[in-house]
C-alpha cells in the first residue's frame, strides 16, 4: 500500500508537470512518423541511377536490334516485393553528365552501355567474347554497394536471357521468415520502438532529481514509506509511462502500414524489461545530480551510449568475445537495448518466438542496471536523508 501511495503521488506530480511524460510518450510516435517519411514509396527506397546508353545496335535478319534499350527497360522493371521500383533509371548523354549528376547527389551510381553492347551480346551467344559494361559512382557512399549489386544482378539476368548462357553458379535467395516482403520502414521499426523506451531515461532522472531539488525526498524517506516504497512507487509509474510510450509508438507504426510476422504482445515484456534498465540508468544519473537541469544534461551521455552503440539506430558490429550456447557474446552485449532490438526483430521480421536467450540476457542486464542505480541513489541521497 505504501508503494501505491508513492505511485499515486508520483502520478499527481506528473499530471501537474506533464511535459516530461508527454515528451517521453510523444517522441516515439514522432520518430516513427519521421522514419516513415524517409521511405515514402510504399515504405521502401527507390535509388536514382543514370544510364549512358551508347549502344549502336546491330542488324539481325534485316531488322535493327538495340539490346541497350531493352536492358535499360529491364533495370526499370526491377521492383521490391511490395511492387515499388528499386531503381529510378534516367538516361544521360555522356559520362561527364553522369558524373555531374552523382556529384550533385541526384544519382547514386551510373551505368555505361558501350556502342558495341548489342554486338557483344550476339557474339556472346557463341561464347566468343564478354559483354563490356561499366558501373561507377561514389564508392564511399553507403548506398553505392546496394545499388551496384542491384544493377549488376539486373544486367546479368538480362545478358543470360539474351545469350541463353547460364551462370557458373545457380544462386537462389532464400529470405528468412517474412523478411523478404518487409519494407525498409518496417525493418527500422524495432529500433525506433526501443529508442522510444530509451527516452525514459530523461523522465526517470528528472523525476527523481525534482524530488531531490524540492527537498521532498528528505521528508518522504523519514515516513513509514521508506526507501523501498519510495523507489518502488516511482519505478512503477515510470514503467507505466514507458509501456505507454511503446504502445503509442507501435500503434502509430501499425496505422502507417507496419506488419508483424509474429505476435505483437511479445513486445510488452521486452518493453517492461528494457524500461527497468533505462530507469536504472535514470537512478544512476539522479544519484549524482541535485537539480532537474543537471539531470537532463547528464542523462544525454548514457542515453547516447545506450542508443547509438546498441544497434538501435544503425547496425553496430562491436567486438566479438566468445560463444555461449551457440550465441556470440559481444562486448556491446552489456547494453540491454541491443538484446531488445534483436528480440523485436526476431518477432516482427522473422515471426520467431524463440527469443529465450535475448529475454534472459535482457532480464539479467536490466535487473543489474536497476539494482546498481537504486544502490547509487540510495547511497547518495536516501542514506544521507536519514
VEXFI-640754 format. One record per residue (C-alpha): residue in three letters; y, x, z. Coordinates in steps of 0.1 Angstrom, whole numbers, padded with zeros to 4 digits, always signed. Example, Ala and Ser with C-alpha at 12.3 -4.5 7.8 and 13.67 -1.06 7.14 Angstrom:
% VEXFI-640754
ALA-0045+0123+0078 SER-0011+0137+0071 
END
This chain:
% VEXFI-640754
UNK+0000+0000+0000 UNK+0024+0029+0008 UNK+0017+0043-0027 UNK+0025+0009-0043 UNK+0057+0007-0022 UNK+0069+0041-0036 UNK+0058+0030-0071 UNK+0079-0002-0067 UNK+0109+0019-0055 UNK+0105+0043-0084 UNK+0103+0013-0109 UNK+0136-0001-0094 UNK+0153+0032-0098 UNK+0141+0035-0134 UNK+0155+0000-0140 UNK+0189+0010-0126 UNK+0190+0041-0148 UNK+0168+0030-0178 UNK+0179+0057-0203 UNK+0153+0083-0194 UNK+0123+0060-0196 UNK+0137+0042-0227 UNK+0141+0076-0244 UNK+0106+0086-0234 UNK+0092+0054-0249 UNK+0115+0051-0279 UNK+0114+0087-0292 UNK+0077+0084-0300 UNK+0082+0055-0325 UNK+0113+0073-0338 UNK+0092+0103-0348 UNK+0065+0081-0362 UNK+0091+0065-0384 UNK+0106+0099-0393 UNK+0071+0112-0404 UNK+0065+0080-0424 UNK+0099+0085-0441 UNK+0088+0120-0451 UNK+0059+0105-0472 UNK+0075+0075-0489 UNK+0050+0073-0518 UNK+0023+0053-0500 UNK+0021+0079-0472 UNK+0011+0109-0495 UNK+0031+0137-0511 UNK+0038+0140-0548 UNK+0045+0176-0557 UNK+0070+0184-0585 UNK+0057+0206-0613 UNK+0074+0218-0645 UNK+0054+0225-0677 UNK+0064+0248-0706 UNK+0042+0233-0733 UNK+0045+0257-0762 UNK+0012+0246-0778 UNK+0015+0246-0816 UNK-0017+0226-0821 UNK-0043+0230-0848 UNK-0056+0212-0878 UNK-0090+0197-0874 UNK-0106+0180-0904 UNK-0071+0173-0918 UNK-0057+0160-0885 UNK-0032+0178-0863 UNK-0046+0181-0828 UNK-0024+0191-0798 UNK-0045+0196-0767 UNK-0015+0207-0748 UNK-0001+0172-0747 UNK-0034+0158-0735 UNK-0037+0185-0708 UNK-0002+0175-0695 UNK-0013+0139-0695 UNK-0044+0148-0675 UNK-0022+0165-0649 UNK-0001+0134-0646 UNK-0032+0113-0642 UNK-0043+0132-0610 UNK-0040+0109-0580 UNK-0047+0107-0543 UNK-0074+0083-0532 UNK-0046+0059-0525 UNK-0036+0059-0562 UNK-0004+0079-0556 UNK+0002+0106-0582 UNK-0005+0141-0568 UNK+0018+0158-0593 UNK+0052+0148-0607 UNK+0050+0166-0640 UNK+0081+0173-0661 UNK+0084+0192-0693 UNK+0110+0220-0697 UNK+0119+0241-0728 UNK+0111+0276-0717 UNK+0102+0299-0688 UNK+0139+0305-0679 UNK+0144+0268-0674 UNK+0112+0266-0654 UNK+0124+0295-0631 UNK+0157+0278-0627 UNK+0140+0245-0615 UNK+0119+0264-0590 UNK+0149+0284-0577 UNK+0168+0252-0573 UNK+0138+0237-0553 UNK+0134+0209-0578 UNK+0099+0221-0586 UNK+0071+0239-0566 UNK+0054+0256-0595 UNK+0054+0260-0633 UNK+0026+0258-0658 UNK+0029+0276-0692 UNK+0006+0265-0720 UNK+0008+0291-0748 UNK+0012+0285-0785 UNK-0025+0292-0791 UNK-0037+0267-0764 UNK-0054+0243-0788 UNK-0068+0271-0810 UNK-0082+0288-0779 UNK-0099+0256-0767 UNK-0115+0252-0801 UNK-0127+0288-0801 UNK-0139+0285-0765 UNK-0165+0258-0776 UNK-0184+0287-0791 UNK-0178+0309-0761 UNK-0158+0334-0782 UNK-0127+0336-0761 UNK-0110+0324-0729 UNK-0082+0298-0727 UNK-0049+0315-0715 UNK-0028+0295-0691 UNK-0002+0308-0667 UNK+0007+0293-0634 UNK+0036+0306-0612 UNK+0061+0298-0586 UNK+0074+0309-0552 UNK+0042+0324-0536 UNK+0060+0324-0503 UNK+0063+0286-0503 UNK+0037+0269-0481 UNK+0034+0242-0508 UNK+0027+0265-0536 UNK-0011+0272-0528 UNK-0017+0234-0526 UNK+0000+0228-0560 UNK-0016+0258-0577 UNK-0051+0247-0566 UNK-0044+0211-0579 UNK-0031+0223-0612 UNK-0059+0249-0618 UNK-0085+0223-0609 UNK-0070+0197-0633 UNK-0067+0221-0662 UNK-0102+0234-0656 UNK-0116+0199-0657 UNK-0097+0193-0689 UNK-0110+0225-0705 UNK-0146+0217-0697 UNK-0142+0183-0712 UNK-0127+0197-0744 UNK-0151+0225-0749 UNK-0183+0210-0735 UNK-0189+0241-0715 UNK-0199+0238-0678 UNK-0187+0260-0650 UNK-0209+0285-0633 UNK-0207+0266-0601 UNK-0211+0228-0598 UNK-0189+0221-0567 UNK-0187+0187-0551 UNK-0161+0180-0525 UNK-0176+0161-0495 UNK-0149+0145-0472 UNK-0159+0141-0435 UNK-0157+0106-0422 UNK-0127+0087-0437 UNK-0107+0119-0441 UNK-0109+0117-0479 UNK-0090+0084-0480 UNK-0063+0094-0454 UNK-0027+0096-0464 UNK-0007+0126-0453 UNK+0013+0102-0429 UNK-0020+0092-0413 UNK-0030+0128-0409 UNK+0001+0136-0389 UNK-0001+0105-0366 UNK-0024+0120-0339 UNK+0000+0149-0333 UNK+0030+0126-0332 UNK+0013+0104-0306 UNK+0006+0134-0284 UNK+0042+0145-0289 UNK+0053+0111-0276 UNK+0033+0117-0244 UNK+0047+0152-0241 UNK+0083+0138-0239 UNK+0073+0125-0205 UNK+0079+0159-0190 UNK+0117+0152-0191 UNK+0112+0118-0174 UNK+0089+0132-0147 UNK+0111+0163-0140 UNK+0144+0144-0140 UNK+0130+0116-0118 UNK+0118+0140-0091 UNK+0150+0160-0094 UNK+0170+0129-0089 UNK+0152+0123-0056 UNK+0159+0159-0045 UNK+0196+0158-0056 UNK+0203+0125-0039 UNK+0186+0137-0007 UNK+0163+0106-0006 UNK+0132+0129-0006 UNK+0141+0141+0029 UNK+0141+0106+0042 UNK+0110+0094+0024 UNK+0088+0123+0034 UNK+0096+0116+0071 UNK+0085+0079+0068 UNK+0048+0068+0071 UNK+0047+0071+0033 UNK+0041+0109+0035 UNK+0039+0134+0007 UNK+0007+0120-0009 UNK+0021+0085-0011 UNK+0054+0098-0025 UNK+0039+0119-0053 UNK+0012+0092-0060 UNK+0037+0064-0064 UNK+0060+0084-0087 UNK+0030+0096-0107 UNK+0017+0061-0111 UNK+0050+0049-0126 UNK+0052+0079-0150 UNK+0016+0074-0162 UNK+0025+0038-0170 UNK+0056+0049-0189 UNK+0035+0074-0208 UNK+0010+0048-0216 UNK+0037+0025-0228 UNK+0051+0053-0250 UNK+0017+0059-0266 UNK+0011+0022-0272 UNK+0045+0016-0287 UNK+0042+0047-0309 UNK+0007+0037-0321 UNK+0018+0001-0327 UNK+0047+0014-0349 UNK+0023+0036-0368 UNK-0001+0006-0374 UNK+0028-0015-0386 UNK+0037+0013-0411 UNK+0002+0013-0426 UNK-0018+0036-0402 UNK-0056+0030-0403 UNK-0081+0044-0378 UNK-0116+0052-0387 UNK-0127+0049-0351 UNK-0119+0026-0321 UNK-0082+0026-0312 UNK-0089+0020-0275 UNK-0102+0056-0271 UNK-0066+0067-0273 UNK-0059+0052-0239 UNK-0080+0076-0217 UNK-0067+0105-0238 UNK-0031+0095-0232 UNK-0037+0090-0194 UNK-0052+0124-0191 UNK-0025+0141-0212 UNK+0001+0123-0191 UNK-0013+0138-0159 UNK-0009+0173-0174 UNK+0026+0166-0186 UNK+0036+0151-0152 UNK+0021+0182-0135 UNK+0045+0203-0156 UNK+0073+0180-0146 UNK+0064+0185-0110 UNK+0065+0223-0116 UNK+0099+0221-0132 UNK+0112+0199-0104 UNK+0099+0223-0078 UNK+0123+0250-0090 UNK+0153+0228-0097 UNK+0177+0209-0075 UNK+0195+0186-0099 UNK+0188+0164-0129 UNK+0208+0186-0152 UNK+0189+0217-0142 UNK+0156+0198-0146 UNK+0165+0187-0181 UNK+0174+0222-0192 UNK+0144+0240-0176 UNK+0119+0213-0190 UNK+0127+0223-0225 UNK+0108+0256-0222 UNK+0074+0243-0211 UNK+0079+0213-0235 UNK+0083+0237-0264 UNK+0052+0257-0254 UNK+0031+0226-0249 UNK+0041+0211-0283 UNK+0045+0239-0307 UNK+0016+0261-0296 UNK-0009+0234-0292 UNK-0011+0223-0328 UNK+0007+0191-0321 UNK+0034+0197-0347 UNK+0016+0221-0371 UNK-0017+0239-0372 UNK-0019+0270-0349 UNK-0049+0292-0351 UNK-0044+0311-0319 UNK-0067+0339-0306 UNK-0105+0331-0305 UNK-0121+0344-0273 UNK-0158+0333-0272 UNK-0182+0304-0279 UNK-0191+0278-0253 UNK-0219+0254-0261 UNK-0212+0257-0298 UNK-0174+0253-0294 UNK-0149+0281-0300 UNK-0128+0288-0269 UNK-0093+0299-0279 UNK-0066+0315-0259 UNK-0044+0284-0267 UNK-0070+0261-0253 UNK-0053+0264-0219 UNK-0028+0238-0234 UNK-0041+0203-0228 UNK-0023+0187-0258 UNK-0045+0209-0280 UNK-0076+0190-0269 UNK-0058+0157-0270 UNK-0048+0162-0307 UNK-0084+0173-0316 UNK-0098+0143-0298 UNK-0075+0118-0315 UNK-0081+0134-0349 UNK-0118+0131-0344 UNK-0115+0094-0336 UNK-0088+0084-0361 UNK-0097+0105-0391 UNK-0135+0111-0388 UNK-0144+0079-0369 UNK-0163+0101-0344 UNK-0168+0091-0308 UNK-0184+0124-0299 UNK-0154+0138-0281 UNK-0171+0147-0248 UNK-0161+0184-0250 UNK-0125+0175-0256 UNK-0124+0150-0228 UNK-0140+0174-0203 UNK-0116+0201-0212 UNK-0086+0177-0211 UNK-0097+0164-0177 UNK-0102+0198-0162 UNK-0069+0212-0175 UNK-0049+0181-0168 UNK-0061+0178-0132 UNK-0055+0215-0128 UNK-0019+0213-0141 UNK-0012+0183-0119 UNK-0025+0199-0088 UNK-0006+0231-0095 UNK+0026+0211-0100 UNK+0020+0189-0069 UNK+0014+0221-0048 UNK+0045+0238-0060 UNK+0067+0207-0055 UNK+0052+0201-0020 UNK+0058+0238-0011 UNK+0093+0239-0023 UNK+0106+0205-0013 UNK+0083+0184+0008 UNK+0073+0210+0033 UNK+0109+0221+0038 UNK+0119+0185+0042 UNK+0096+0180+0071 
END
